[in-house]
Amino acid sequence: MKREKKRRLCQIGAAVAFNAYLPAFFQAGIFQGKIKGLCFPALNCYSCPSALGACPIGSLQASLASIRLNLEAGQRQFGLYVIGFLTIVGSLVGRLPCGWLCPFGLFQELIHRKKGLKVKLPRFVTYGRYLVLLIFVIFLPLLIMDKFGLGQTWFCKWICPAGTLEAGLPLILLNENLRSQIGFMFSWKVTLLFLLIGLLFFIDRAFCRTTCPLGAIWGLFNRASLFQMAIDENHCVRCLSCQQACPVEIDPSKNPNSPDCIRCLRCLEACPSRALSYSFLIWPRKTKPVSISQDNQV
């Protein structure tokens, strides 16, 4: 089985596994089992009716938003579990979950498969995800409190299109009582979701590349994680086939461990000389280089 087909099956399997409690759809509620507080390595909304676990970004915001209240109550709870989870996953594989496990990443790829004009994303726009991380995930939950000393989950509340798709729309459809409470916020979130869907016809992984704070965090680990990409300079023919296959438009032949890389490994299949490879810890998994004649080199 080709690697890309394996990746697609892995994405579908993860989406099903993360949201496996199907009875919630018939109950018009949200699964609240004992495992609900555990984080999944993907942007999968806690409020999705069938979600078995929590989104690490939502959990991080909730921890930061309650720090002041906990301190005033004499409780030293700083969300170390969530920070530890993000650090461990990032240290092991970097952004690999973005390319192999994220249900919303799968959704974006399926939309982009549609035929249409493709637009190259300006490089500076990709730094937007770091601004979203700093402002909406960290600073606003920490600094803006209500009269009880609690902050808000600003990213989930005002931006996250995954939450709208996986939780907001299903709950509105399932629960008649919620429909009467539809207001500006829900309309705003739905508008953002449809704007993103429009962008996806032209730009692959538009949300991952410009907005996703989880990808921003794990991308910081790409250069130092145990999972590493490598380029064999002696066999690379500079044909740029890897860049053409890359969904995030980086050049793996120059920067194989870029923070933008979602580690989908499409570049390995595209490389005619098998100059790209990957390894994990002490178990190397390298692609054997093949010789390319000078006439075929670019």
N, C-alpha and C positions, 0 to 999 in steps of 0.2 A: 504494500500500500504506500502511495506517495506521501511525503511528509505533509503537504498541504491538506490532503484529505484527512490525515490523522489529526491535524490541528483543528479542522472544522468539526470533526466528531468530538474532539476534546472540548471545544467551545460549547457545543450543543449539550454534551453530557454535564458540563459544569452548570449551565443555565438550568437544566432540569434538576440536578442535585441540590443546588442552592434554593430552589423554589419547589420543593417536593411535596409540601403539605396541601394537596389539592382540595381536601374537605373545606378549607377556609373560603373557597370561592362559593360554595353552596351555603355557607353560614354567613356570608356577607360580613366577615370580620377578619381579624389578623391573628395568625398563629402566635401563641404566647407560651410555648413550651419552655422547659428548663434550659435548652440549648440556645435559646434566642439571643442571649447576651454574648455568645461567641462570635468573633469576627470572621468573615469570609474574605479571601484575598481578591476581592473584586468590588466594583462599585455596584452593589446589589442592594436595593432599598430595603431598609428594616420594615417599612410600612407596607411592602407588598404583601397581600393577603396570605400567600403561600410560602413566604420567605422563612427559612429555618434558622437563619442567623442574622447578624448585624453587618452593616456597611462600616468599614474602618474609619471613613471620613465622618460619617454621622456620629460614630462613637467618640471620635476625637473631639468633635465640637461639643458634644454633650458633657464630656469630662472637663473641658476648658471652661464651659459656661457655668459649671457648678463649683468651680474651685473656690471662689470668694465665699459662697454660702457654706461650703464644707469647713473652711478655715474659721469662719465666725462661730460655727457649731463645735469647734475643737476637733474636727476630723481632718486628718492629713491624707486626703485622697486626691491624687494628681493625675489619674488616668494612666498610670504606669503600664497597665496591661496593654492598652491600645498602642502606646509608644513602643513598648517591647515587641508587640506583634509586627508593627510596621518595620521596625529595625531588623528583626529576624528574617522576615520575608525578603526585604530589600538586600540584606547582606548575603542571602543565599542565591537569589536569582535576579535581583534588580527588577526590571519591568517585564519580565517574562509572563507574569499573570495577565498583563494587559493584552498580550498577543494570543494567549492560549486559554484563559479562563473567564474573562470578563463578559457577562451577558450583553452589556450595553455596547461593548466593542464589537461583538457579533452582529448586533442590530445595525450598527453603522456600516459594517462591511457588506451586509446584505442589501442595504439601501444603495450603496455606491456601485454595486454590480450593475445597476441599470445603465443603459446606454445614454450618453449625453456628452456635452462639452466638459472637458476636464480642465480645472484651473489650478495653477501652481500657487501654493500658499506662500506669501512673503515670510522670510525667516523671522523677522522681528515679532510677528504676531504670535509665534510659538511661545514667547516668554510670558504671554498672558496667563498661562496656567500658574506661574509662580506668584503673580499678583493676586489671583483668585485664592491661592493657598494662604498667602500672608494676610490678606484683608478679610476675606469671608470665613475662612476656616480657623484662623488663629486670633487676629487682633479684635475683630468685632465681637466674637463670643466672650473674649476675655475682658473687654473694656466697657461694653454697653450692657448695663444690668437693669432689671426691673426693680420695683420697690421691695421685692423679696430677696434681692441679691442674686437672681438667676439671669444668665445670659440666654441667647437664642442660638439655634442652629441655623445661622444665616445662609450658608451655602445650600443646605437642604431646602430651606424655606423659600428662597428667592431665585435660585439658579438651577439646581440639579435637574436636568431633563430626564435622567434615568428614574428619578423618583416620580416624576409626572407620568412617565410611560408605565412603570411597573406598579405604582401604588395609587397615584391620584386618579387616573382614568378608570382603572378597574374598580376602585372603591366607590366612585361616583356612579358607575354603572350598576354595581351590586347593591348599594345601600341607598334606598329611596330617601331616607332622612337626611343624608348628606347633600342631596341635590338642592334642597332649599337653602343651604348655607353657601352656595357658590357665590363668590365675590371677586373682587379685583385680583387678589393674589392668585387664585386658581386660573383666572383668565390670562394673567401675565405669564404664568408657568406654561400653560398650553401654547401660548403665542411663541414663547422661546423654543419649545419643543418643535413646533412646525417650522419655525425659521431654521432650526438646525437640520431638520429633514430636508428642507430646500437646499441648504448648503451641501449636504451629503451627496446630492446628485452630481456635484461638481468637484468636491474636495473629499478625498478619502480620510476617514478617521478625524473629521474636523473638530469634534469635541475633545477627543484625546489630545490633540496637538495644540489646542488653543486654551482650553478651559479646565481640564480634569486635574484636580489637586492631588488625587491619588497617584496618577502617573507622574506628576511633578515630584512627589516624595520619592517614589521608587526609582525614578530616573537619576536622582542624585547618587544612587548606589551602583549604577551600571558599570562605572569604571573600576569599582572595588569589590563587586560581588564575587562569590565563588564561581558562579556561572560566567564565563567569559567568551567573547567572540574574538577571532584572530584572523589576520590576513597574511598570507605567505607572499611577501614582496617578490620573491624569485619566480613565482608562477602567475602572478597577476598580470594580465595583458592590457589593462586600462580600457576595457571595452565598454564599461559603465552599464553592463547588463544588470548588475546588482542594484544600482541606483534606479534604473527603470522599473525594476520589480518591487522596489521598496514602497510600502503604503504611506510612509511618513517622509518620503523624498530626501533621505539622507544618502550620503555616499559611503557605503560600508567599506570600500577599498581604502578610504582615507581615515575614517573614524568609526571602526566597527563597534565600539562601545559608547557611542553617543548617548547622552541623556534622553534624546528623542526616540531612540530605538526601542520598539515594543517587542523585539526578539521573536518575531513571527517565523524567522528563518527562511523566508522566501528567497532571500539573497543567495543562500547556499544552493538552492535548486537552480537559480538563474545563472550562476557563475559557470561559464563553459570550461574553465581550467581548474575548477575545484580548488581555487586559491583561498576561499573562505572556509573557516572551520569553527567549531566551538568545543569547549571542554568544561568539565565541572569537577572541581576539587582534584582528587587523585584518579578520577575515572575519565580519561580523555576520550573524546568522541570526534575524531578528525576525519574529514573527507579527503580521500587520496587524490592528490593533484594529478591532472592529466596534461599531457604535452599538447601545446597549441603551436601549429606551424607559424612561421613568421608571416606567411601570406594572409593568415586569418587574424592577425593581431591588428588592433586599431590604434 
